[in-house]
Amino acid sequence: MPEIYFHVRWPDGATQRCYSPSTVVEEYFTAGGEYGLADFVERSRTALGIASDRVREKFGFHCTGASEQLALIERTAVGYASADGADASADGAKVTVVSLFNADGSPR
C-alpha cells in the first residue's frame, strides 16, 4: 500500500509528522490547508479509518499504525481545549496541514 505522511502545525505552532497507510488522506487534507480543530480531528478519524479498512481489505487485518496515529491526534487535540473544558475550535483554534509527502520524502 502506498503510505503517505502529513506534517501538521497545531494552534500553538508545534508541528507533528503524521502517518497514513493509504493516500486517502489526500481526499481530506491539502498542503497548506487550515482546518478548525474539531474539523481536523473529524477528518483524521474518517481518513485514517478508511485507510485502516483498506489495509484490512488487502491484508486481512486493520492497520495499527493508523489507529495509533489517530489516537495521538486525538490526545494532542484535547490539549488545545480551553481551560473551562470548551472545545478550542470555538475559540478559532486552527490546525494547518503544512505538507503531504511520500515515504521517500518526496512531496505529493
Secondary structure, 3 states (H helix, E strand, C coil): CCCEEEEEECCCCCEEEEEECCHHHHHCCCCCCEEEHHHHHHHHHHHHHHHHHHHHHHHCCCCHHHHHHHHHHHHHHHCCCCCCCCCHHHHCCEEEEEEEEECCCCEC
